[in-house]
Amino acid sequence: MAKIQNKAVKVRYTTGEQVLHAVIVVLCTLLSLGVLLPILNILFGAFSDPYEVMKHSGLFLYPVKATFYNFGLVFRNHSIFTGYLNTIFVVVVGTTLNVLLSLIGAYVLSRKGPMLVKFFTMMIVFTMYFQGGTIPTYLVVEGLGLINTRWSLILPGAISTFNMIVMRTAMSQVPDSLPESAMIDGASHTQILFRIMTPLCKATVAVIVLYYAVAHWNSWFPAFLYLRDKSKYPLQLVLRQILFEEETNSMAAESLALSSEAVKYATIVVATVPILLIYPFLQKYFVKGVMVGAVKG
């Protein structure tokens, strides 16, 4: 038998295509630098000596007299730890409730059998564009007795219309024969949802988990409105106090005057690194989940 040799095929680009590729590479490089430089500036500033931070001007391209002193000052502030605990509670409980409600709502709206599905879908989408506003929402939260409770950070935003619609679109692409066969075998809607639909849409589920978790982690305004007890403040509200009020309960005044900028950098790093660590584990689902859920059903 004749041997088949696989020869690499060289693609020849025209001059115009080569120029276009070069422009794209340059633009992507500049965009990457625009995103990366502020992150590196904060990271290197957090590890720099406080005296050098006070004297430095411009961006930090490397740690100046590297030290962990700034992080020591941050972690001496007990509100950082309570903020972490409060935020973890809100992220875990809130994201679990968000995803559960989104799955249930998406499953109902993706079914073709029930009447008025299109009507309810339009009514739900309507809430994406027209909302009650801050004051009516505050009155509702107050009427429910949620003021100064952690549940005020979870229940008012228990479901995102956008995420539910993305989830509904993904579920609507599952062939009807699968849930119908399961129903013939005696499966309930709950079993169909959690044993058939959810595993088949796991990429989209992973994406909305990430969306909800990041939203809870970065949220500070609801806590600013509804919470009075500082022991219930989430991490981002604690971070806001440090950044804008420039005070921490456990720092001496002279230490604060010396290293307020350095402490800001260190606090930002402490507050953002944990949520950044989640991305690598969900990255493989991200593009697939967004593309599947973005196709109109």
C-alpha positions in Angstrom: 0.0 0.0 0.0 1.2 3.4 -0.9 2.1 5.5 2.1 0.1 8.7 2.5 2.2 11.5 3.5 0.6 14.4 5.5 2.2 17.5 4.3 1.6 20.7 6.1 -0.4 23.1 3.9 1.0 26.6 4.0 -1.7 29.2 3.8 -0.7 32.3 1.8 -2.2 35.5 3.0 -2.5 38.6 0.8 -0.9 41.8 1.8 -4.2 43.2 3.0 -4.9 40.2 5.2 -1.4 40.4 6.7 -1.9 44.1 7.5 -5.3 43.3 9.1 -3.8 40.5 11.2 -1.0 42.8 12.3 -3.6 45.5 13.3 -5.6 42.9 15.2 -2.5 41.7 17.1 -1.5 45.3 18.0 -5.0 46.2 19.2 -5.4 43.0 21.2 -1.9 43.6 22.8 -2.9 47.2 23.7 -6.2 46.0 25.1 -4.5 43.3 27.2 -2.0 45.8 28.5 -4.9 48.2 29.4 -6.4 45.4 31.4 -3.2 44.0 32.9 -1.4 47.1 33.9 -3.9 48.4 36.5 -4.0 44.9 38.1 -0.2 44.7 38.2 -0.1 48.3 39.6 -2.3 47.3 42.5 -0.6 44.0 43.1 2.9 45.4 43.1 1.8 48.4 45.2 0.4 46.1 47.8 3.7 44.3 48.2 5.8 47.6 48.2 7.2 49.3 51.2 4.8 52.0 52.6 7.5 54.7 52.5 8.1 54.0 48.8 4.4 54.0 48.0 4.1 57.5 49.5 7.0 58.8 47.4 6.2 56.8 44.2 4.5 58.4 41.2 3.1 56.6 38.2 2.5 52.9 37.8 4.3 50.2 39.9 6.0 47.9 37.4 7.6 45.8 40.2 7.4 45.7 44.0 9.6 48.4 45.6 11.4 47.0 48.6 9.0 44.0 48.7 7.3 43.4 52.0 4.2 41.8 53.6 3.8 44.7 56.1 0.7 46.1 54.3 -1.2 42.8 54.5 -0.3 42.6 58.2 -2.1 45.9 58.7 -5.1 44.8 56.7 -5.5 41.5 58.6 -5.2 43.2 62.0 -8.5 44.8 61.1 -11.2 42.4 62.5 -13.8 43.8 60.2 -12.0 42.1 57.3 -12.6 38.7 58.8 -16.3 39.4 59.6 -16.7 40.8 56.1 -15.3 37.6 54.6 -17.6 35.4 56.7 -20.7 37.6 55.8 -19.8 37.6 52.1 -19.2 33.9 52.0 -22.6 33.3 53.6 -24.3 35.6 51.1 -22.4 34.1 48.1 -23.1 30.4 49.1 -26.7 30.8 50.2 -27.6 33.4 47.7 -26.1 31.6 44.7 -27.7 28.3 45.7 -31.1 30.0 45.9 -30.5 32.0 42.7 -29.6 28.9 40.7 -32.4 26.8 42.1 -35.1 29.4 41.3 -33.5 30.1 37.8 -33.6 26.4 37.0 -37.2 26.0 38.1 -38.3 29.2 36.2 -36.4 28.3 33.1 -37.8 24.8 33.1 -41.4 26.0 33.2 -40.8 28.6 30.5 -39.0 26.2 28.2 -41.9 23.7 28.1 -44.2 24.0 25.1 -47.2 22.4 26.7 -48.4 24.8 29.4 -50.8 27.6 28.4 -49.8 31.3 28.7 -46.1 30.5 28.6 -45.4 33.3 26.1 -47.5 35.7 28.1 -45.6 35.0 31.3 -42.3 35.1 29.4 -43.1 38.6 28.1 -44.1 39.7 31.6 -40.9 38.4 33.1 -38.8 40.0 30.3 -40.7 43.3 31.0 -39.0 43.5 34.4 -35.6 43.6 32.7 -36.4 47.1 31.3 -38.8 48.6 33.9 -38.1 48.3 37.6 -39.6 49.7 40.8 -36.7 51.8 41.8 -34.7 52.2 45.0 -37.3 53.7 47.2 -40.2 51.3 46.5 -37.7 48.4 46.8 -36.6 49.7 50.2 -40.2 50.0 51.4 -40.9 46.4 50.3 -37.8 45.2 52.1 -38.7 47.2 55.2 -42.3 45.9 55.1 -41.0 42.3 55.0 -38.9 42.9 58.1 -35.6 42.3 56.4 -33.9 45.5 57.3 -30.6 44.9 59.1 -30.6 41.2 58.2 -28.4 39.3 55.9 -31.5 38.1 54.0 -32.0 41.6 52.7 -28.9 40.9 50.5 -30.3 37.7 49.2 -34.1 37.7 48.9 -34.8 41.0 47.0 -32.5 39.7 44.1 -33.3 36.1 44.4 -33.5 35.7 40.7 -32.1 37.4 37.7 -34.3 37.7 34.7 -31.4 37.7 32.3 -29.9 34.6 33.7 -33.2 32.8 33.8 -33.8 33.6 30.1 -30.3 32.4 29.2 -31.1 29.2 31.1 -34.5 28.8 29.5 -33.0 29.2 26.0 -30.5 26.4 26.8 -33.2 24.1 28.1 -35.5 24.8 25.1 -32.7 23.3 22.8 -33.0 19.9 24.6 -35.0 17.6 22.3 -38.6 17.1 23.5 -38.3 13.4 23.1 -36.0 13.1 26.2 -38.4 14.6 28.8 -41.4 12.9 27.1 -39.7 9.5 27.3 -38.9 10.1 30.9 -42.6 11.0 31.6 -43.8 7.9 29.9 -41.4 5.9 32.3 -43.1 7.6 35.2 -40.6 10.4 36.0 -41.9 13.6 37.6 -41.1 17.1 36.5 -38.7 17.4 39.4 -36.8 14.3 38.3 -36.8 15.5 34.7 -35.4 18.9 35.8 -32.6 17.7 38.0 -31.7 14.4 36.4 -32.1 15.2 32.7 -32.3 18.9 31.9 -29.7 20.2 34.4 -27.0 17.6 33.5 -27.5 18.3 29.8 -27.2 22.1 30.4 -24.4 21.9 32.9 -22.2 24.4 30.8 -24.9 27.0 31.0 -25.5 26.2 34.7 -21.8 26.7 35.4 -22.0 30.1 33.7 -25.0 31.4 35.7 -23.4 30.1 38.9 -20.4 32.3 38.0 -22.6 35.2 37.2 -24.5 35.0 40.4 -21.5 34.3 42.6 -19.5 37.3 41.2 -22.6 39.6 41.5 -22.9 38.6 45.2 -19.2 39.0 45.9 -19.0 42.4 44.3 -22.3 43.8 45.7 -22.1 46.5 48.3 -25.0 48.9 47.6 -27.8 46.8 49.0 -25.8 46.3 52.2 -25.2 50.1 52.3 -29.0 50.6 52.1 -30.3 47.8 54.3 -27.7 47.1 57.0 -27.1 49.1 60.2 -25.0 46.7 62.2 -21.4 46.8 61.1 -20.8 43.2 62.2 -23.1 42.2 59.3 -21.3 44.2 56.6 -20.1 42.2 53.6 -16.5 42.4 52.5 -17.1 44.9 49.7 -18.7 47.4 52.1 -15.8 47.0 54.5 -13.5 47.6 51.5 -15.5 50.7 50.6 -15.1 52.1 54.1 -11.3 51.5 54.0 -10.9 53.1 50.6 -13.1 56.1 51.1 -13.0 56.8 54.8 -9.3 55.8 55.2 -9.8 54.3 58.6 -9.5 50.9 60.2 -10.4 50.1 63.8 -7.2 48.2 64.6 -4.6 50.6 63.1 -2.8 53.4 64.9 -3.2 56.9 63.5 0.5 57.2 62.6 0.5 53.9 60.8 -2.5 54.9 58.8 -1.0 58.3 57.8 2.1 56.5 56.7 0.6 53.7 54.7 -3.0 54.5 53.7 -2.3 54.1 50.0 -0.4 50.9 50.5 -3.2 49.6 52.7 -5.7 50.4 50.0 -3.7 48.3 47.5 -3.4 45.4 49.9 -7.2 45.6 50.8 -8.1 45.4 47.1 -5.9 42.4 46.6 -7.4 40.6 49.7 -10.9 41.3 48.5 -10.5 40.3 44.8 -8.1 37.3 44.8 -10.6 34.7 46.1 -13.2 35.3 43.5 -10.5 35.4 40.8 -9.5 31.8 41.8 -13.0 30.5 40.7 -12.5 31.5 37.1 -10.0 28.8 36.1 -12.3 26.0 37.3 -15.3 27.3 35.2 -13.4 28.7 32.2 -13.9 25.5 30.1 -17.7 25.9 30.5 -17.8 29.6 30.1 -17.7 30.1 26.3 -19.8 27.0 25.6 -22.4 28.0 28.1 -22.7 31.6 26.9 -23.0 30.5 23.3 -25.6 27.8 24.0 -27.7 30.1 26.1 -27.4 33.1 23.8 -29.0 31.4 20.8 -32.6 32.6 20.5 -35.2 29.9 21.1 
